Amino acid sequence: MLVDYEAMGRRIKMKRRERRMSQQELAKAVQISASYFGNLERGSRVPSIDTLVAIANTLDVGLDFLLADSLTNASSKLSANEIKVLSRYLRDRMAELDYADAEPEEFVSEKYRDEIEY
């Protein structure tokens, strides 16, 4: 399967706008010209791996997010930091619900239990 550069450009544009950055600001941050960056967002140019990594790092997203439409086996595994944040969130919500006798295992699927530190 080929890379869907138009879909990738739409994702880049969406994340850039979420971060309230102009094309010029993001282009400068990743050290490419604004016109080249505009072409990337439209899907009419193919970025190098280095440029793609720089864009992903600047937008604080993973390459799998940018390439999602092109991947047949996209990973949805949580990062260690995401697991810690989720674990903290679940622990706090349980405390709010006042389930003093409930065990955390009752609220987390078996699939993720071994990844969460209680």
Secondary structure, DSSP 4 states (H G I P E B T S, - for coil): ----HHHHHHHHHHHHHHTT--HHHHHHHTTS-HHHHHHHHHT-S---HHHHHHHHHHHT--HHHHTGGG-SS---PPPHHHHHHHHHHHHHHHHHHT-TT--GGGTS-HHHHTT---
